Amino acid sequence: MQDQIYENVITVGDPDRVEAVAKHLDSTHYKVQKREFSSIGGQIGDKKITIISTGIGTDNVDIVFNELSFLLNFNLQTREKKANSKNIDIFRIGTSGSVSEDVALGSFVYSKNVISFDDLFKFYTQKFDTITFDNREYEVIPCSRSLEQRLESFQPSLTLTAKGFYAPQFRRSALEPKYSLNDLASISYKNQRVGNIEMETAGIYGLSQLLGFNAISLNAILADRINGTFSPNPEAVIEKLIVKTLDIIC
């Protein structure tokens, strides 16, 4: 329902992580669950917060963000857009793998810009910047500059969003991958190399920009793809990121 979408929205990929964020609320207003999409609304102090799971991948992000836009800015009876659009601030709490020596295991980064290695924005009218890799153009989308100004203890990163769990994230698979981590070294944007790789941020940034939302993606680095190492205590790292994000909002 429209009145369940508050000005501050936190998105997570995993439905179980909604509860991990919601346990920090002073009060809970509602809980909704349908398939992989879970939502809890509540309050910390005077700040109302909506926590939503998007599921994994930009295809699911496409569903959630378009539904948010319909709920907020359309008359659901006439299906006409309202004259005055409502804006929201969206904070992604996510996990990510490092593909650069500059992004340390266990650190927290925000996606200053994100490269969309999926095809979502081939289907929307947009004027995003592009980079070229392997003779194909890929969209590059910035974070919300107003939300970026509220970050102090996060390292900026050029993020790559790739749809797929194994080869697209440089995980080992039974199949031979087409690209190696060395291939990523040829990719840059505004003199910055790719620092981390994940599955949702490009969808969040691109759709937010097109729909008139503000969005920032905050990532806990749980895997070092270069050295093949992993966080020994990932849940503690994620919990710390949740607390830091709530501090920024509240």
C-alpha positions as CSV (number, residue, x, y, z in Angstrom):
1,M,0.0,0.0,0.0
2,Q,1.1,3.6,-0.7
3,D,1.1,4.6,3.0
4,Q,3.6,1.7,3.7
5,I,6.3,3.3,1.5
6,Y,8.1,5.8,3.8
7,E,10.6,8.5,2.7
8,N,13.6,6.3,3.7
9,V,13.7,2.9,2.0
10,I,16.4,0.2,2.7
11,T,16.7,-2.5,0.1
12,V,18.3,-5.9,0.7
13,G,18.6,-8.8,-1.7
14,D,17.9,-11.7,0.7
15,P,14.4,-11.7,2.3
16,D,16.0,-13.0,5.6
17,R,18.1,-9.9,5.8
18,V,14.9,-7.8,6.2
19,E,14.5,-9.1,9.7
20,A,18.2,-8.5,10.4
21,V,17.6,-4.8,9.7
22,A,14.2,-4.6,11.3
23,K,15.4,-5.8,14.7
24,H,17.0,-2.4,15.1
25,L,13.7,-0.5,14.8
26,D,12.2,1.1,17.9
27,S,8.7,0.1,16.6
28,T,7.3,-2.0,13.8
29,H,4.3,-0.7,11.9
30,Y,3.6,-3.6,9.4
31,K,5.1,-6.8,7.9
32,V,4.3,-8.1,4.4
33,Q,5.6,-11.3,2.7
34,K,5.0,-12.6,-0.8
35,R,7.3,-15.0,-2.5
36,E,10.9,-13.6,-2.3
37,F,9.6,-10.1,-1.6
38,S,9.4,-9.2,2.0
39,S,8.8,-5.8,3.6
40,I,8.7,-4.4,7.1
41,G,7.9,-0.8,8.0
42,G,8.8,0.9,11.2
43,Q,10.5,3.7,13.0
44,I,13.7,4.7,14.8
45,G,13.2,8.0,16.7
46,D,11.3,10.2,14.4
47,K,12.5,8.5,11.2
48,K,10.1,6.2,9.4
49,I,11.9,3.4,7.4
50,T,10.6,0.9,4.9
51,I,12.8,-2.2,4.5
52,I,12.3,-4.2,1.3
53,S,13.9,-7.4,-0.1
54,T,14.3,-7.1,-3.9
55,G,15.5,-10.7,-4.5
56,I,18.6,-11.3,-6.5
57,G,19.4,-9.7,-9.8
58,T,18.3,-6.6,-11.8
59,D,15.3,-8.5,-13.1
60,N,13.8,-8.6,-9.6
61,V,14.9,-5.0,-9.0
62,D,13.0,-4.0,-12.1
63,I,9.8,-5.4,-10.6
64,V,10.2,-3.8,-7.2
65,F,11.2,-0.3,-8.4
66,N,8.5,-0.1,-11.0
67,E,6.0,-1.2,-8.3
68,L,7.3,1.4,-5.9
69,S,6.8,4.1,-8.6
70,F,3.2,2.9,-9.3
71,L,2.3,2.9,-5.6
72,L,3.8,6.4,-5.0
73,N,3.1,8.3,-8.1
74,F,0.2,6.9,-9.9
75,N,-3.6,6.8,-9.3
76,L,-4.1,3.1,-9.1
77,Q,-7.8,3.4,-10.2
78,T,-7.2,5.5,-13.3
79,R,-3.6,4.4,-13.9
80,E,-2.7,8.0,-14.6
81,K,0.5,9.6,-13.2
82,K,-0.1,12.1,-10.5
83,A,0.8,15.8,-11.1
84,N,3.2,15.9,-8.1
85,S,5.6,13.1,-7.9
86,K,6.9,11.8,-4.5
87,N,10.6,11.3,-4.0
88,I,12.2,8.7,-1.7
89,D,15.8,8.0,-0.5
90,I,16.9,4.5,-1.2
91,F,19.8,2.8,0.6
92,R,20.9,-0.6,-0.6
93,I,22.6,-2.8,2.0
94,G,24.4,-5.4,0.1
95,T,27.4,-7.8,-0.1
96,S,30.0,-7.8,-2.8
97,G,33.2,-9.3,-4.0
98,S,36.4,-7.2,-4.4
99,V,38.2,-7.4,-7.8
100,S,40.9,-4.8,-7.0
101,E,43.8,-4.7,-4.6
102,D,42.5,-1.3,-3.5
103,V,39.3,-2.7,-2.1
104,A,40.1,-4.7,1.0
105,L,38.3,-7.8,2.4
106,G,36.0,-6.7,5.2
107,S,35.8,-3.1,4.1
108,F,32.7,-1.0,3.3
109,V,32.4,0.7,-0.1
110,Y,29.7,2.8,-1.8
111,S,29.1,2.6,-5.5
112,K,30.1,6.0,-6.8
113,N,29.3,4.8,-10.3
114,V,28.1,1.5,-11.6
115,I,28.6,-0.3,-14.9
116,S,25.6,-2.2,-16.1
117,F,26.8,-5.5,-17.6
118,D,23.2,-6.7,-18.0
119,D,20.7,-5.6,-20.7
120,L,18.0,-4.0,-18.5
121,F,18.5,-0.5,-19.9
122,K,18.5,-1.6,-23.5
123,F,14.7,-1.7,-23.0
124,Y,14.3,1.8,-21.5
125,T,14.8,5.2,-23.0
126,Q,17.8,6.7,-21.3
127,K,20.9,8.8,-21.9
128,F,23.4,7.2,-19.5
129,D,27.1,7.4,-20.2
130,T,28.7,4.3,-21.7
131,I,32.0,2.5,-21.7
132,T,33.1,0.0,-24.3
133,F,34.3,-3.5,-23.5
134,D,34.8,-6.4,-25.9
135,N,33.2,-4.3,-28.7
136,R,30.0,-3.7,-26.8
137,E,28.7,-0.6,-25.0
138,Y,27.6,-0.8,-21.4
139,E,25.8,1.9,-19.4
140,V,27.5,3.7,-16.5
141,I,25.2,5.2,-13.9
142,P,26.1,7.5,-11.0
143,C,24.9,7.4,-7.4
144,S,22.7,10.1,-5.9
145,R,25.0,13.0,-5.2
146,S,22.8,14.3,-2.4
147,L,23.0,10.9,-0.6
148,E,26.7,10.6,-1.3
149,Q,27.4,13.8,0.7
150,R,26.1,12.0,3.8
151,L,28.8,9.3,3.6
152,E,32.0,9.8,5.6
153,S,33.5,6.4,6.4
154,F,32.8,4.6,3.1
155,Q,35.3,4.1,0.3
156,P,34.1,5.1,-3.1
157,S,34.2,2.3,-5.7
158,L,33.5,1.8,-9.4
159,T,31.0,-1.1,-9.2
160,L,30.3,-3.7,-11.9
161,T,26.8,-5.2,-11.9
162,A,26.7,-8.6,-13.8
163,K,23.6,-10.8,-13.9
164,G,24.5,-14.3,-13.0
165,F,26.0,-16.1,-9.9
166,Y,29.0,-18.1,-11.1
167,A,31.1,-16.9,-14.0
168,P,29.6,-13.4,-14.0
169,Q,30.8,-13.0,-10.4
170,F,34.1,-14.7,-11.1
171,R,33.2,-17.7,-8.9
172,R,34.5,-21.1,-9.9
173,S,32.2,-23.1,-12.0
174,A,32.1,-26.4,-13.9
175,L,32.2,-24.4,-17.1
176,E,35.1,-22.4,-18.6
177,P,34.6,-18.7,-18.2
178,K,34.9,-16.3,-21.1
179,Y,36.5,-13.5,-19.2
180,S,39.2,-13.4,-16.5
181,L,39.9,-10.9,-13.8
182,N,42.7,-9.6,-15.9
183,D,40.2,-8.6,-18.5
184,L,38.5,-6.3,-16.0
185,A,41.8,-4.3,-15.7
186,S,41.0,-2.8,-19.1
187,I,37.8,-1.3,-17.9
188,S,37.8,2.2,-16.4
189,Y,35.5,5.2,-16.0
190,K,36.7,8.7,-15.1
191,N,40.2,7.3,-14.3
192,Q,38.8,4.7,-11.8
193,R,39.1,1.0,-12.3
194,V,36.5,-1.6,-11.3
195,G,36.7,-2.2,-7.5
196,N,33.8,-4.5,-6.7
197,I,31.3,-6.7,-8.5
198,E,27.7,-7.7,-7.6
199,M,24.2,-8.3,-9.0
200,E,21.8,-5.4,-8.3
201,T,23.2,-1.9,-8.1
202,A,23.0,-0.9,-11.8
203,G,19.3,-1.7,-11.7
204,I,18.8,0.3,-8.5
205,Y,20.7,3.3,-9.8
206,G,19.3,3.4,-13.3
207,L,15.7,2.9,-12.3
208,S,16.0,5.4,-9.5
209,Q,17.4,8.0,-11.9
210,L,14.6,7.4,-14.4
211,L,11.8,7.3,-11.8
212,G,13.0,10.3,-9.8
213,F,14.3,8.5,-6.7
214,N,17.6,9.1,-4.9
215,A,19.7,5.9,-4.4
216,I,23.0,4.9,-2.9
217,S,24.4,1.3,-2.7
218,L,26.5,0.4,0.3
219,N,28.5,-2.8,0.1
220,A,30.2,-5.1,2.6
221,I,33.2,-6.8,0.9
222,L,32.9,-10.5,1.9
223,A,35.1,-12.0,-0.9
224,D,38.4,-11.1,-2.4
225,R,38.2,-12.6,-5.9
226,I,41.9,-11.8,-6.7
227,N,43.3,-13.8,-3.8
228,G,40.5,-16.3,-3.4
229,T,39.9,-15.4,0.3
230,F,36.7,-14.8,2.2
231,S,35.5,-13.0,5.3
232,P,35.9,-15.4,8.4
233,N,32.8,-13.8,10.0
234,P,30.5,-12.4,7.3
235,E,27.4,-12.0,9.5
236,A,29.4,-9.7,11.8
237,V,30.5,-7.6,8.9
238,I,27.0,-7.4,7.5
239,E,25.6,-6.4,11.0
240,K,28.2,-3.6,11.2
241,L,27.1,-2.3,7.8
242,I,23.5,-2.4,8.9
243,V,24.3,-0.3,11.9
244,K,26.4,2.2,9.9
245,T,23.6,2.6,7.4
246,L,20.9,3.2,10.0
247,D,23.3,5.8,11.6
248,I,23.4,7.6,8.3
249,I,19.6,7.6,7.9
250,C,18.8,8.5,11.5
